Amino acid sequence: MKYITGIESYQGKKKTAVTLGKFDGLHRGHQKLVEKIREYASSDCESVLCAFDFNRDVIMTKQERREHLEGKIDWLIDCPFTKELKNMEAEAFIRDILCGKLNAAHVSVGRDFVFGHEKRGSVEMLESFSNEYGYTLDVMKKERYGDMIISSTYIRDALAQGDVQLAEKLLGYPYELTGIVRHGKHLGRTLGFPTMNIEPEEQKIMPRYGVYACRVKIDGKWYNGVGNAGIKPTVTDERRRLLEVYAYGYEGDAYGKEVTAQFCGFERQEVKFGSLEELKEQVMKDMQYGIDFFMN
């Protein structure tokens, strides 16, 4: 897969099957669009995904999206939402960008896809110009979970409630975050259970502050674990977002390493305890919760 930033950087010469959107989270609805452009990909047609980024409160970082799409499509284009794109008339976007720059022979989008100045472009406009500019159009139905449409907003709501199991059903994979293990106060080691403080990227959404059963990848190996997502109000006033996680069976030194944690189940919300003894008593219960979660 070729990865570039900005449509202006695209230099492909073949015809393409293109999908466009925000693709925040690459949830199950997005995955249908990816599958569709892959169907068209051949020796003379390449699959291209254009992701328009807004860079705040994201379900998935650019690097995570890149890793999820690796080996699945030919081109991933991160498209900053520039003033030029924002002000471009919708037909000009079809003519100059979609067909002129990206060589689109096939276009696949969701039903609510809009584009161009003041969002005047729609799937109906794409359909009306398809013959003139020589591309086919697939408008994909919304994926549903039960009677609810799967959307990034729905996933954000689930994460805000701590319902990471629902988020996993909507995404099609566990919600996760990746970060560097930072030094903390070493309180966990003092209490008898050394933990890792993982600092997520600033724009990455943290689920509801609280304690979760987690799976943790360190040096390419997965461990079951339990972690607290939040600001650790009992021991600090810094209000610094961290996932403090304990990985069962891990005995190495993870400081400075990049670690990925998947959120598997929610136990309780984060609270401020009156003393370290109260904290330690609860943490022992949390540790047992994690063990029981992965045994069931």
C-alpha positions as CSV (number, residue, x, y, z in Angstrom):
1,M,0.0,0.0,0.0
2,K,1.2,3.5,-0.9
3,Y,0.6,6.1,1.7
4,I,0.6,9.8,0.9
5,T,-0.7,13.1,2.4
6,G,-2.7,15.4,0.1
7,I,-4.5,14.6,-3.1
8,E,-2.0,16.9,-4.9
9,S,0.7,14.3,-4.1
10,Y,-1.0,11.5,-6.0
11,Q,0.9,10.4,-9.1
12,G,-0.8,7.2,-10.0
13,K,-1.4,6.6,-13.7
14,K,-3.9,3.7,-13.8
15,K,-7.7,3.9,-13.5
16,T,-8.9,3.8,-10.0
17,A,-11.7,2.6,-7.7
18,V,-12.1,5.4,-5.2
19,T,-13.9,5.8,-1.9
20,L,-14.0,9.0,0.1
21,G,-15.0,10.1,3.6
22,K,-13.7,10.7,7.1
23,F,-13.2,7.0,7.9
24,D,-12.8,7.7,11.6
25,G,-12.6,4.3,13.2
26,L,-12.9,2.3,10.0
27,H,-16.1,0.8,11.5
28,R,-18.1,-2.0,9.8
29,G,-19.8,0.5,7.5
30,H,-16.5,1.8,6.3
31,Q,-15.2,-1.7,5.8
32,K,-18.0,-2.3,3.3
33,L,-16.7,0.6,1.2
34,V,-13.2,-0.8,1.4
35,E,-14.5,-4.2,0.3
36,K,-16.3,-2.6,-2.7
37,I,-13.2,-0.8,-4.1
38,R,-11.2,-4.0,-3.6
39,E,-13.6,-5.8,-5.8
40,Y,-12.7,-3.4,-8.7
41,A,-9.0,-3.6,-8.1
42,S,-7.1,-5.4,-10.9
43,S,-3.9,-5.1,-13.0
44,D,-5.2,-2.0,-14.7
45,C,-7.3,-0.5,-11.8
46,E,-6.0,0.5,-8.4
47,S,-8.0,1.0,-5.2
48,V,-7.8,4.4,-3.6
49,L,-9.1,5.5,-0.2
50,C,-9.2,9.3,0.5
51,A,-9.6,10.1,4.2
52,F,-10.5,13.7,5.1
53,D,-9.1,14.5,8.5
54,F,-10.3,16.9,11.1
55,N,-7.6,16.0,13.7
56,R,-9.5,16.2,16.9
57,D,-11.4,13.7,19.1
58,V,-10.7,10.8,16.8
59,I,-11.6,7.1,17.3
60,M,-8.6,6.2,15.2
61,T,-5.3,8.0,14.7
62,K,-3.8,8.3,11.2
63,Q,-1.2,5.7,12.1
64,E,-3.8,3.2,13.4
65,R,-5.8,3.7,10.2
66,R,-2.7,3.1,8.1
67,E,-2.0,-0.1,10.0
68,H,-5.6,-1.4,9.6
69,L,-5.5,-0.8,5.9
70,E,-2.1,-2.1,5.1
71,G,-2.3,-4.9,2.5
72,K,-5.9,-4.2,1.8
73,I,-5.9,-1.3,-0.7
74,D,-3.4,0.2,-3.2
75,W,-3.4,3.8,-2.0
76,L,-4.3,5.6,1.2
77,I,-4.4,9.3,0.9
78,D,-4.7,11.4,4.1
79,C,-6.5,14.6,2.9
80,P,-6.2,17.7,5.1
81,F,-9.4,19.7,4.9
82,T,-7.8,22.7,3.3
83,K,-9.4,26.0,2.5
84,E,-9.0,25.1,-1.2
85,L,-11.0,21.9,-0.8
86,K,-13.6,23.6,1.4
87,N,-14.2,26.3,-1.2
88,M,-14.1,24.1,-4.3
89,E,-17.4,23.9,-6.2
90,A,-18.9,20.4,-6.2
91,E,-18.7,19.9,-10.0
92,A,-15.1,21.1,-10.0
93,F,-14.3,18.5,-7.4
94,I,-15.8,15.8,-9.6
95,R,-14.1,17.1,-12.7
96,D,-10.7,18.1,-11.4
97,I,-10.1,16.0,-8.4
98,L,-12.1,12.8,-8.7
99,C,-11.7,12.2,-12.4
100,G,-8.9,14.6,-13.4
101,K,-6.4,13.8,-10.6
102,L,-7.5,10.4,-9.3
103,N,-8.5,8.9,-12.7
104,A,-11.7,7.5,-11.1
105,A,-13.4,4.7,-13.1
106,H,-15.5,3.6,-10.1
107,V,-16.7,5.6,-7.1
108,S,-18.1,4.1,-3.9
109,V,-19.5,6.3,-1.1
110,G,-22.0,6.2,1.7
111,R,-25.6,7.4,1.3
112,D,-24.8,10.6,3.3
113,F,-21.6,11.6,1.5
114,V,-21.4,15.3,0.8
115,F,-18.6,17.4,-0.7
116,G,-17.8,20.8,-2.3
117,H,-18.5,24.3,-1.3
118,E,-21.1,24.6,1.4
119,K,-21.6,20.8,1.0
120,R,-23.6,21.3,-2.2
121,G,-22.3,18.0,-3.6
122,S,-24.3,14.9,-2.9
123,V,-24.7,11.3,-4.1
124,E,-27.4,12.5,-6.5
125,M,-24.9,14.9,-8.1
126,L,-22.4,12.2,-8.4
127,E,-25.0,10.0,-10.1
128,S,-26.0,12.8,-12.5
129,F,-22.4,13.4,-13.7
130,S,-21.3,9.8,-13.9
131,N,-22.0,9.3,-17.6
132,E,-20.4,12.7,-18.5
133,Y,-17.2,12.0,-16.6
134,G,-17.1,8.2,-17.2
135,Y,-17.3,6.5,-13.8
136,T,-19.7,4.0,-12.2
137,L,-21.2,4.9,-8.8
138,D,-22.0,2.6,-5.9
139,V,-23.9,4.1,-3.0
140,M,-23.6,1.7,-0.1
141,K,-26.4,1.1,2.4
142,K,-25.8,1.9,6.0
143,E,-24.6,-1.0,8.1
144,R,-26.8,-1.6,11.1
145,Y,-26.4,-3.2,14.5
146,G,-29.9,-4.2,15.6
147,D,-32.1,-1.3,14.7
148,M,-29.4,1.3,15.0
149,I,-27.2,2.7,12.1
150,I,-23.5,2.2,12.7
151,S,-21.8,5.5,12.8
152,S,-18.7,7.2,14.3
153,T,-21.2,9.2,16.5
154,Y,-22.8,6.0,17.8
155,I,-19.3,4.6,18.6
156,R,-18.3,7.7,20.4
157,D,-21.5,7.5,22.6
158,A,-20.7,3.9,23.4
159,L,-17.1,4.8,24.5
160,A,-18.4,7.7,26.6
161,Q,-20.6,5.2,28.5
162,G,-17.7,2.8,28.9
163,D,-19.5,0.2,26.8
164,V,-16.4,-1.0,25.0
165,Q,-18.1,-4.3,24.1
166,L,-20.7,-2.5,22.1
167,A,-18.0,-0.4,20.5
168,E,-16.2,-3.6,19.5
169,K,-19.4,-4.9,17.8
170,L,-19.8,-1.6,15.9
171,L,-16.2,-1.4,14.9
172,G,-15.6,-5.0,14.1
173,Y,-12.5,-5.1,16.3
174,P,-11.6,-4.1,19.9
175,Y,-11.2,-0.4,20.6
176,E,-7.5,0.3,21.4
177,L,-4.9,2.9,22.0
178,T,-1.2,3.0,21.5
179,G,1.3,5.0,23.4
180,I,4.7,5.2,24.9
181,V,5.2,3.9,28.5
182,R,6.1,6.8,30.7
183,H,7.6,7.0,34.1
184,G,5.1,7.8,36.9
185,K,5.2,7.8,40.6
186,H,6.0,4.1,40.8
187,L,3.1,3.7,43.2
188,G,2.0,0.4,41.7
189,R,5.4,-1.1,42.4
190,T,5.2,0.2,46.0
191,L,1.8,-1.5,46.4
192,G,3.0,-4.7,44.9
193,F,1.8,-4.6,41.3
194,P,4.0,-2.7,38.9
195,T,2.0,-0.9,36.3
196,M,2.7,0.8,33.0
197,N,1.5,4.4,32.3
198,I,0.6,4.6,28.6
199,E,0.1,8.1,27.3
200,P,-2.3,8.3,24.3
201,E,-2.0,10.8,21.4
202,E,-3.7,14.1,22.3
203,Q,-6.4,13.8,19.7
204,K,-7.3,10.2,20.6
205,I,-10.6,9.6,22.4
206,M,-10.2,8.0,25.8
207,P,-13.2,5.9,26.8
208,R,-15.1,6.7,30.0
209,Y,-12.7,7.1,32.8
210,G,-12.6,3.9,34.8
211,V,-11.2,0.4,35.1
212,Y,-11.2,-2.1,32.2
213,A,-10.2,-5.6,31.4
214,C,-7.5,-5.1,28.7
215,R,-5.3,-7.0,26.4
216,V,-1.8,-5.5,26.2
217,K,0.7,-5.9,23.4
218,I,4.4,-5.5,24.5
219,D,7.2,-6.4,22.1
220,G,4.8,-8.1,19.8
221,K,3.3,-10.4,22.4
222,W,-0.2,-10.1,23.9
223,Y,-0.9,-10.3,27.6
224,N,-4.2,-10.2,29.5
225,G,-4.4,-7.3,31.9
226,V,-6.4,-4.7,33.8
227,G,-6.1,-1.0,33.5
228,N,-7.4,2.4,34.7
229,A,-8.2,5.0,32.1
230,G,-8.3,8.5,33.4
231,I,-6.4,11.0,35.5
232,K,-5.6,9.0,38.8
233,P,-7.3,11.6,41.1
234,T,-6.3,9.7,44.3
235,V,-2.5,10.2,43.7
236,T,-2.1,13.3,41.5
237,D,-3.7,16.6,40.7
238,E,-2.1,16.8,37.2
239,R,-5.2,15.8,35.3
240,R,-3.0,14.1,32.8
241,R,-4.8,11.5,30.7
242,L,-3.2,8.1,31.1
243,L,-4.0,4.4,30.8
244,E,-2.3,2.8,33.8
245,V,-2.3,-0.9,33.0
246,Y,-1.1,-4.1,34.7
247,A,-0.2,-7.0,32.4
248,Y,-0.6,-10.4,34.0
249,G,2.6,-12.4,33.6
250,Y,4.8,-9.6,32.1
251,E,8.0,-9.2,34.0
252,G,10.1,-7.0,31.7
253,D,10.9,-3.3,31.7
254,A,8.5,-1.5,29.3
255,Y,9.6,2.1,30.0
256,G,10.1,3.9,26.7
257,K,8.4,1.2,24.7
258,E,5.4,1.6,22.4
259,V,2.6,-0.5,23.8
260,T,-0.9,-1.1,22.5
261,A,-3.9,-1.8,24.8
262,Q,-7.3,-3.1,23.8
263,F,-10.3,-2.3,25.9
264,C,-12.3,-5.6,26.5
265,G,-14.7,-5.0,29.4
266,F,-15.7,-2.2,31.8
267,E,-15.7,-2.8,35.5
268,R,-16.3,0.5,37.3
269,Q,-15.8,4.3,36.9
270,E,-12.8,6.1,38.1
271,V,-13.1,7.5,41.7
272,K,-11.0,9.4,44.1
273,F,-10.3,7.4,47.2
274,G,-9.8,8.8,50.7
275,S,-6.5,7.0,51.3
276,L,-3.9,4.8,49.7
277,E,-5.2,1.9,51.8
278,E,-8.6,2.3,50.3
279,L,-7.1,2.5,46.8
280,K,-5.0,-0.7,47.4
281,E,-8.0,-2.6,48.6
282,Q,-10.0,-1.7,45.5
283,V,-7.1,-2.4,43.2
284,M,-6.9,-5.9,44.5
285,K,-10.6,-6.3,43.6
286,D,-9.8,-4.8,40.1
287,M,-7.0,-7.3,39.6
288,Q,-9.4,-10.2,40.4
289,Y,-12.0,-8.7,38.0
290,G,-9.5,-8.9,35.2
291,I,-8.6,-12.5,36.0
292,D,-12.2,-13.5,36.2
293,F,-13.0,-11.6,32.9
294,F,-10.5,-13.6,30.9
295,M,-11.4,-16.9,32.5
296,N,-15.0,-16.6,31.4
